[in-house]
Amino acid sequence: MSNTEQPPPSELKSSFTSTTGGVLTVEVGAITGDLELLTRPTDGGIETQVRYAGARDLYTVTGSPVPTTDTHHKAHESILKQLTTPGRIEHGNELPVDLAL
């Protein structure tokens, strides 16, 4: 590796605002509002966590880790798109989104 090359990041982050239904997490159920997405590659796929913007507590998104053959960056973008796409409407309410298959 030359002096100008950087290793690929082990963790990617993106800020986003949840849809009305929020993002479904393992630990606390749905969370809504201004959030941060953190992803990192693992042997089982892409580990996916969210937290409230500026907070320290991380929550695992239901369905994580996400199996993929894509690059980490491409998988991160795909996960972000899925988490910012509104969930199904049931009885007039938007359901939270997750990564479960």
CORPERA-V280615 format. One record per residue. N is the residue number from 0. OMEGA is omega in radians with two decimals (NA if undefined). BURIAL is b if it has 24 or more other C-alpha atoms within 12 Angstrom, else e. Layout:
BEGIN
n & omega & burial
N & OMEGA & BURIAL
N & OMEGA & BURIAL
END
This chain:
BEGIN
n & omega & burial
0 & 3.13 & e
1 & -3.13 & e
2 & -3.09 & e
3 & 3.14 & e
4 & 3.09 & e
5 & 3.06 & e
6 & 3.11 & e
7 & -3.13 & e
8 & 3.13 & e
9 & -3.14 & e
10 & 3.06 & e
11 & -3.13 & b
12 & 3.03 & b
13 & 3.03 & b
14 & 3.10 & b
15 & 3.04 & b
16 & -3.11 & b
17 & 2.98 & b
18 & -3.10 & b
19 & -3.10 & b
20 & 3.10 & b
21 & 3.13 & b
22 & -3.10 & b
23 & 3.13 & b
24 & -3.14 & b
25 & -2.97 & e
26 & -2.99 & e
27 & -3.09 & e
28 & -3.06 & e
29 & 2.98 & b
30 & -3.06 & b
31 & 3.06 & b
32 & 3.13 & e
33 & -3.02 & e
34 & 3.01 & b
35 & 3.07 & b
36 & 3.05 & b
37 & 3.10 & b
38 & 3.04 & b
39 & 3.12 & b
40 & 3.05 & b
41 & 3.09 & e
42 & -3.09 & e
43 & -3.10 & e
44 & -3.14 & e
45 & 3.07 & b
46 & -3.03 & b
47 & 3.13 & b
48 & 3.05 & b
49 & 3.02 & b
50 & 3.03 & b
51 & -3.13 & b
52 & 3.11 & e
53 & -3.12 & e
54 & 3.11 & e
55 & -3.07 & e
56 & 3.11 & e
57 & 3.12 & b
58 & 3.12 & b
59 & 3.10 & b
60 & 3.11 & b
61 & -3.11 & b
62 & 3.10 & b
63 & 0.04 & b
64 & -3.11 & b
65 & 3.09 & b
66 & -3.13 & b
67 & 2.99 & e
68 & 3.12 & e
69 & 3.01 & e
70 & 3.12 & e
71 & -3.11 & b
72 & -3.14 & b
73 & 3.11 & e
74 & 3.12 & b
75 & 3.13 & b
76 & 3.12 & b
77 & 3.11 & e
78 & 3.12 & b
79 & 3.11 & b
80 & -3.14 & e
81 & -3.10 & b
82 & 3.12 & b
83 & 3.05 & b
84 & -3.10 & b
85 & 3.10 & e
86 & 3.09 & b
87 & 3.05 & e
88 & 3.13 & e
89 & -3.11 & e
90 & 3.09 & e
91 & -3.13 & e
92 & 3.09 & e
93 & 3.10 & e
94 & 3.08 & b
95 & 3.10 & b
96 & 3.10 & b
97 & -3.12 & b
98 & -3.13 & b
99 & 3.13 & e
100 & NA & e
END
